[in-house]
Amino acid sequence: MVHFVGAGPGACDLITVRGMNRIKEADVIIYAGSLVNPELLSYAKADCAIYNSAHMTLEDVVAVMREAEAAGKITVRLHTGDPSVYGAVREQMDLLDESGIAYDVCPGVSAVFGAAASLACEYTLPDVTQTLILTRAEGKTPVPEKENLRSLAAHRASLVLYLSSGLARKVRQELMIGGYAEDTPVAVVYKATWPEEKIIRTTLAKLPEDMEAAGITKTALIIVSPALGSIYEKSKLYDAAFTTEYRGATEIALPAGIRRVLLITCSVRGYATMQKLAKKLENISGAEIITKVKCEALPEVSMKETVKACVDEYFEQVDAIVFVTASGIAVRSVAEHLTHKSKDPAIVCMDECGKHVISLVSGHAGGANALTQMLADVMWATPVITTATDVEGQFSIDDCAREHNFVVTDWAKAKAISAEVLATGAKPVWIDEAEVSRKVEKDACEICKEQKSIGIDEGAIEVDGCGNSVDGCGNRVDGCGNRVDGCENEVDGCGNRVDGCEKRVDICENSIDVRRLQIGSYQVIVTPRDILPDEKTMQLIPRCIVAGVGCKKGTSADKIEHAVKDAFAKAGLRMEALCAVASIDLKKEEAGLQEFCVTRKVPFETYAAEELQAVPGTFSASGFVTGVTGVDNVCERSAVKFASEHEVNPDQRLLRKQVNDGELLLRKQVQDGVTVALAYLGVASGK
């Protein structure tokens, strides 16, 4: 029996266990003395006959095999690497077949894989090359014409050259003519995995000179591959956004507040990186990705206008701009547009190779920091974020506001809070209900003292069933010390406020609670209600109020603005809390409504009459409206419809107490031909 055994690339412990056992069992070993590590022979028996095939011809080798077979001995033919790669085993097997001698093959680790281990490289990188070519340059042994280096170079794949160390100049010439760039990464590995292993990293242009300088002329692999560079895509196998047989995909999402993103570049390599990034982002739900390139070398896709002109056009239309350029280009392009972080879009810069992502403008409020981290994750790049709270790992009030879709009402106080956090390390603490109640009582006492000090005796301050302080005149005082109802306003028996003109305002009894956050010496109040914080209190307004709107045809945006503002004022709510506008589909193209929503930067959604009529609940019905639109009420039903179908931030959800299906915050109000109703997001469905 003859065993053809792969000896591996060189190191003795890289032979397979089976191969080692074959050597131990062998009576005769014929090894390729010029290529196989002689230390492998230490596994052989003491009486094993050992032959060095470097001094033998094919006929000599097979003669030894025949003689051993005739004597009933086991023969091992020990080849370097794996016998199947440049092993010259087929001719031996054919002669053994003629002699009727049985044989098998034990695979080994080829030098191509030993070299990859030494280089710690991967030959097949996604989006770079998925092909590995093993070949040799034509020397004394001819190579088929269709497989010459010039032809193979056209693929620009990973190319590993055996038996070509003495032909480096020819290799360079043929590969560069065939299609490899002169800066293509190249590695030369001399005697891979042997103790005397030597590695050269160079480029195709410098290959011959560097090999000559290192004195490498034989027993080396030449590896030419773009995969030896630093630019590549991560594998789909472990990509969080990729579904496999064993796990589902993790959905990639843009940071809160960012939906429309402009990607812009001005170089060939930058365009390739931008396209990869755009492909990563294209399937994000609700995202709109705009790509622009300005590059003379890419005439088919290059825009006519300059980068600066492009930024001028899109600056106020997008939530974020990602420059795949040098940072200087980004800075100069946006400089004249910058106003305040509460208004500026997120500005992020990525180098053209996709190695680094830098947050430049509006890091917290605009989400640039979060976007930088997200892009770095999907591109496997290094995020560069320089804001102090992020660097020190501290809480950021404006970042918290953006994440939860809150509006910051006082940026000076936000800055003061951040300064205190950085100076003291203060952590945010939510105040529980018991503490809130004590605060209400304390505020009530303080108000009473203030009234008495200026000669006003409005009676004892009491606390109603909802925990609200009520003075002797029936004026409610909230937990922040704010008198909600003025002296000339009263509350009727149904809980509806009546203004000084005795006009009834139909406010629903659904109260909206507040949440309080203590950060050092500051208290942050989260509520859509209209309050007057003191110098150590800041309000965050959750965007959580849906306005259902109906109007006459041709109603201007100004009239709609006034009507909606009036409705918010009557409900005691801040206009900044508006998160969406809803109406009937008959108003889908109403110019005034569209302009109002664009100005307010809120979505506008419409529904068919049948959809609105099917909304459960008690609404202010109108026969006239039914005759015109096919549904008895537009504004109330559309507000509840939108609120019931859209998710609400968990922190906003906690603001609502005692929710019942179909209830509104403010029923239909009419002003200048405009009807408005207000609903809290998620109220109707109990979300």
N, C-alpha and C positions, 0 to 999 in steps of 0.2 A: 504494500500500500504506500502511495506517495501523497504527502500532504503539502500543498502549496500554502505557505503561511506568510501573511503580511507582518513585517517586523515593526511597523509603525514609523514615525518620522525620525526617530533617533534616540530619544530618552528611553532607558530600559523599562521604566514603569509605564510607558505608553503602549506596550504591546497588549493585546487582548488576553484575557485569562485563558481562553481556549488556545490561543497561539503559544502561550507560555507552557501549557500542559503538553502540547504537541512536541515542543522542544524537549521537555523532560522525558517523554516516552520514546523519543527517536533513537534508532540504532545508528542512523547515518544522517548527517546534516550537510547540505550544500548551500552555502550562503554567499550573497553578493558582497564580497569582501571590501570593495571600494565604497560601498554605500551603507551597509548595515553596521550598526554599532557592535563591535566584537564583544562587548560586555554581555550581550544577550546570550552568548555561548556559555556563560557561567551557569545557566539553567540546565545544561546538557548533562547526561550521565558521564561518569568517569571513563567508561570504555566506548563512548560514542565516537564513531569515525567522522571527522570534520574536514570538509573540502571548501576551498576558497575559489568560487567560480570566476573571479577576476582573471585567473590564469588558465581558464578552460574554454573550450569551444562548445557549441551546442551538442555536438556528437559526444564530446567527453562527458558532459553533464548527464545525458541520457544513458550513456554506457554505465555510469555508476549506479543510476537508478535501476537498470535492468539487472545488474549484478546483485544488488541488495534484494530485489524482488525474488530472484532465483534462490537466495539464501533464506527467504522468509523473514526478511528484516523490514523495519519501518523506516521510511525515508522522509525527511523534512526538507523541502526546497524553500529556503528563507529569503524572501524578497523584501526590498526596502519599501516603506510606506504600505500601500495596498497593491497587491499583485495585478489588479486590473488597470492601473494607470502606468503606462510606459514600463510594464514589467516583463515584456517579451515572454509571456507564459503560453500564448496560444500555440507557438511552434513546438514547445516542449510537450504540451498536451496531445497534439496531433501525432507525434512520434510514440507517445505512450499508448495512444489508441491503437496504433498499428501493431504494437507489441502486446496488446491485450492486458495492459497493466492498469489497475484501478487507481483513481486519484480523487481528491476533493480539494476544496479551497477554503482557507480560513481568512476572512477579511482583516485588514489592518487600517490604521489611521494614516491617511495620506499626508504628505508634507504640506499640501495646500491648507489642510486644517490645523496642522501643527503650527504653521506660520500665522494663521488667523488667531490662534490662541496667544502666540507670542506678541502679536500686534494688538491684541484685544479689540479686534475689528469684526464687522459683519459685512459680508460680501453683497448681501441683498437688502438694501435699505428702501423702504417705501418712498415712492415719488423720486427716487434717484436711479436705481437699477434693480431689477428683479431677475437678472440673468448673470450667471457665472460661466465664463468660458475658460476651459483648460486647454492649453495648446503649447506649441513650441515654435521658435523661429527656424526657418529652413537653413540647415547647415549641410553636414555630410549626409544626413538623412533627409530625403526630400519630403515636402509637404504638398498635398494635393492643391492644385491651383485655386480652386474655389474656396480653400481654407487659408489662403495667404493672409498675413497680418493686415495688409491694407484693406482687404475685404471685411475681416472681422472687426476692424477698428470702427467701421461705419455704425456699429451698434452702440458704441461708447458704453459698453457694459463693464462689469468687473472682469478683468482679463488676467489670468495667471499663467506665466510662461515658465515651463520646465526646460531644462537642458539648453538654456539660451544665454547663460551668463557671459560667454565670450563673444556675444553678438550684440552688445548693448547699442552700438551706434546704428546698426541696421534696424534694430527694434525701434529706436527713436524715430528714425526716418520714415519707416513704413507706417507706424501708428499715427504720426502727425499728418502724413499725407492722407491717410485713411479717414481721419475725422477727429481724433483726440486733440484737445487744446494743449498748447505747450505748458500750461499751468496745471494740467491734470495731476492729481496726487499720485505718487509712486512710492512703493516700499520694496526694498530688496532684503530678503532674509537668507542669510548664509547659514547652512547646517541648522535648520529650524529644530529647536528643542534640545540640541546637543549642548554639552557644557561650553563649547567654544562658539556658540551661536553669536551672530553679529547682525545688527539691523541698521539699515540706512533708510531714512525718510527724505524724499526729495520730490522733484517734479519731473515730468517727462523731458522737458528741455534740458535739465541738468543731469539726467541719468548716467550717460557714459562717463562724464568727468568725475562724478561722485563715486561711481563704482571703481574707477581706476585709482582714485585717491585712497580708497579703502582697501585696495588690493584684492578685490573679489573678481575672480575669473571663472569659477566653477562651483558646483555643489550649492547653488543658491536659486531661490525662486524670485522672479521679478513680478510684482503685483501692481498692475495699472488699474486704478479704479476711482471714479468720482465718489464712491462710498467711503473712501479714506478721508474725505473732506468733512466739513462740519455742518453742512446744510442737508437736512433730510426731514422727512415726515415721520411722526410716530406711527407705530404699527396699529392697524385696525383691531388686531386680536385683543389688545388690552386697552383700547380706547374706550373711555367711559360712555361715549355716545354711540358705541357700536354694539349691536345685539348679537350674542352667540348662542350656541345650543345650550350653554350652561348658565347664562346670566342675561338679564335684560339690560337695556341701555339706560344710562343716566342722562336725563335731558339737560343740555347746556342752555343756560339762560343768560341774557344780558342783565347787567345790574339794574336795580329798581330805578325808574325814571328815565331809562335810556331805551329808545325804540328805533329811532331813525339815526343811522350812522353813515357818515361820509368817509370813505377810504380814498386816499389820494397819494400818488407817487410820481416820480419824474426820472426813473432810470429803468433799464432793461431788467436788471436783477431785482430792483424794487418792485417792478410789475409782477414778476414771477412770485415773489413773496406775498404781494397783495392778493393775487389770485388764489393762492393757497389759503390765505386768511379768509377771503370772501367765501370760499367753498366750505370752510369750517362753520361759518356763521349763517349760511344761506337757509338752513333748515330750522333755525330758531323761531319758535312760534311768535308771531306778531312783530318780528323784526323787519325793518326795511334797510337793506344794505346798498349803498350807492358807491360805485367805483369810478374813479377818474384817474387818467394818466396823461402826463405831458412829457413826451419824449420823442425827439426827432428820429431816433433809431426804431421807433414803433409807429410808423405813419398810418397804419391801418386802424389803430385804436387810439392814437393820441388826440386829445382835444385841441381845438383851435386856440382857446383862451389860455392865459397864463395861469399858473398855480394860484397866484394872488387874486386874479379875477374870479376864479372858481370859488375860493374861500369867501370873497365878497358876496357872491350869489347865495351861498349855502349857510353862512354863519348863523343867521337867525332862523333857519328852517330845519336844522338838525339838532339832535340831542348830544351828539358827539362827533368830533373830527379826529380821525386817526391818520397821521402822516407817516407814510413808509418812506422816510427821507432822513436827511441830517436834521438835527434839532434846530439848527439855525434857520433853515427854510421854514420850519413850522412857526418859530417865534416871530420872524419877520412878517409872515403871512397873516397872523391873527392880531398882531400888536394893536393896530388902530381900532379894532372892534371891541376890545376888552373894556367892560364897564364894572361889573361886580360879580362875585362868585355866585350870587343868587340868580343871576341872569345868564351868565356865560355858559356855553356848552362845554362839556368835558373835552379837553384837548390832550391828546396822547400822541407820542412819537415812537415809532419802531424803526430800528435801523434796517437797511435794505436786505440784509441777510437774515433778519428775524431772530437775532441773538439777544437783543435787549428791548424792553418796552418801558418807556419813560412817561410818568404822569407829569404833565406840564402846567395845566390850568384847571381850576375848579375841581380840585382833588376830592373834597368831601361833598360839597353841595351839589356839584354837577356829576359826581360819580366817577371822576377820572381815575381815582385810586383803585376803586373796585373794578373798573374796566381794564386798567393796566394789569391787575392780578389775573383777571379772567382771560385776557388775551395771552398773557405769558403762559398760563396753564394749557391753553389749546395749541399754542405754537411751540411749547417746550422751550420757552425763552426765560431770560432773567428779568424779573420786574424791578424797576427802579422807582421807589416812592420816597419822597423826602419830607413830607409834612411831619411836624414834631410829634403829634399824638400817635401817628402810625409807627414812627421810628422807635418811640418809647413804649409802644403797646398800651396806650391809654385811651380812655373813652372820648369820643368826639360827638358833641351834641349835633353839629350840622350833618355829620354822616348818619347818625341815628335818625334824624329827620328825613333825610333822603330815602333811607332804607324802608321806612314805614310810611312814606308818602305824606309826611307832615310839612306844613309851611312854617318856616321860622319867621316870627313877627318882629324880632328885635336883634339885628346882627351885632350890635354893640354889646348886648348882654351875652350873646352866643360867644363872642370873642373873650369876654370877661370870664365866662364859665370855663372855656378851654384853658385860659391862662391860669386859673385857680387849679384846674385838674393837673396841669403840668407842674405847677409849683408845689402842690400838696399831695398829689397822687389820689385825690378824692375819687371815690367810686359811686356810680349811680345806684340809688336805693329807692325802690317803689314804696310809697307810704301806704300802709294797709288802712282798711275802713275805720278801725277804732281810732287810729291817729287822726284820720280826716275828720271824724265827728268831734274830737276834742278841739281841733283847729277851728271848726265851725263855731263852737261855743265860745272859744277865746275871741274870735273875730267879732262875734255878736256883742260881747262885753265891751270890747274896745270901741265899737260904734256907739254903744249906749253912753259910755263915758264921754266920747267926743260930742255927742248931742247935748248932754247936760252942761258941758263946759262952755258951750256957746248959747246956752239959754233955751234950748229946744227940748221940750219934754213930750216925746211921742209915745210914751208908754213903755211898758217893760218889753224887752226883747225875748221872744219865745221861740221855740223850735217846733215846726210843723211835723206832720207825719212822715214827710220825705227827708227830714233832716235839714230843712232850710230855715234860717232865722227869719222871723216875721216881726216887724215892729208894730207899735200900737195903731198905726194908720193902715195896716194891711200891706205895707210895702215889703216884698221879699228881699232878703239879703243872702247872696250865695256864699259859698265857702271861702271866697277870696275877699269878702268884704264889699262886694259890689252890689248896689241896690238895683235890682233888675227892673222893677216897675217904678216909674216916676211918680211924683205926688199927685199928678193930675190923671193918672191911670188907675183904674180899679179892675177887679176880677169878678165876673159874674158867677152865679151859682153853678154854672156848667164848667167853670174853669177857663172860660174864654176871656181874654183881656179886652177891655173897652178903652179906647183912647179918649183924649179930652173932648173930642167932637161926638162922643157916644156912638162911634162907629164900631160895630162888632168885628173882631178879628178871630177867625175860626182856627185857633191853635189846638192841635190834638194834645191829649193829656200825656202823651208818651214822653217822659223826661229823658234827657241825655245826661248821663253821669259824667264826671270828670275823672282823670287819673293824674296823680301827682308823683313827681320824681324828684327826690332830693339829691343834689350834687354839691357837696361841700356846703357853703353858706347860701347857695341858691336853690330855689324851688322851681321846677318846671311843671307847668299845668298843661295837660293835653286835653283840649276840648274844642269843639267847633263853636261854642257859645261866645257871645260878645262880652268880654270881661275887661277889667282895667287892672292889670297886674301892678304891684308896687315895685320899688327899685331893686328888690332882691328876688323878684319873680319874673319868669319869662313864659310866654304862652307858645305852645306848638299847636297848630291847627291841622287836624286830620282832614284830608280831602275825602269826605265821606257823605256829602249831601248831593242827591240827585234832584235836578229841577225838571219837572214835567212841564212842558210849555206848549200852549196853543196860541195862534194869532191869526189876525185877518191877513189876507193876501196883500203883499207889498209892504208889510210893517217893517219899519227901519230897525237896524241893529241898535240904534240909540234908545228907541222906545222899549225894545226887549231888555236892554241893559237896565234901564230905569225900573221896569216892572220886576225883574228878578231881584235887583238890589232892594227894592221896597219889600218884597216877600221875605228876604233874608232878615231885614231889619225887624219886621213884624214878628218873626219867629225867634228873634234874639240871637241870630247866628251871624258869624263872620262870612263875608262873601268869598273869602279865600278857601272856604270849605267845599265850594262847588267842585264836583268831580266829573259830572256828566250832564248832558241835556238829552231828554227823550221827548218824542212826539209821535204823531201819526204819520204814516208814509205819504199822506197827501202833502205834507210839509217838507218832504225830503229835499226838494230843490228850492226851498224858500231862502232867498238871498240874505235876508236880515238874520235869520236863525243861523245860517252857515257862517256869516261874518262874525256874529256874536261868539260862536264856538271857536272860531279860528283866533279871534282876539284873546279870548279867555284860555285858549289852549286846552280845551276839553273835548272829548268825543261827542259826536251827535249821532244818536241812534233812533230809528223810526220803526214803527210796527203797523201792520195791517189792522183795519178796524175789527176784523174777527178775532185777532190775537188780543187786542185790548179789551174787547167785550168779554172775553173768557177769563180775564184776571179776577180772582175771587176777592170779595171784600165789599164794604159799603162805601159808595161814592156819591158825589153831588151830581145827580142826574139832570139832564137838560133835553127836553124834547126838540128844541131848536137845533142843538148840536147833533142830536141823533139824525135829524132830517138832512143835515149838511154832510156829516162825516160817516154816518152808519154806526156810531158808537155814542153812548149817552154822556161820556166824559173823556176828554183827551188828556188833560194835564195830570190829573190824579192817577188815572190808570197807567199812563205811560211811565210816570215816576216809579210807581210800585212794580211795574213789569221789569224795568231795568234793574231796580234794586234787588228783585227776587232772582235774577239770573246771573249776577256777577259776584265774584268772590270779594271778600273784604279782608283786609289785613287783620290778623288776630288781635293786635294791640288796639286797633280801631273798634273791633267787635266788642271788646270789653267796655267800651264807653256806653253801650246801650243797655238799658234795664227794662224788664217787664215788657218784652216784645210780644205782640200778638199779630197773627197773619193779617195782611191787608191794611194795617194802620199807617198813617202818615204823620209827619211832623207838622205840616201846615197844609190845610185843605185849600181848595181853589180860591185864588185871589184874582181880581179883575182890575186892570189898569190900562187905559188907552188902547183897548182892543186886544190886549194880551192877557192870557190866563196863565197863572203859575201855581204849581203845587210842589211841595218839597217832601222827599222821603229820605230816610237814612239808609245807606247802602246795606243791603242784606236784611232789612226789616221784615219785608213781606214773607220771606222764606224762613225766617228764624235763624239765618246764618250767623 
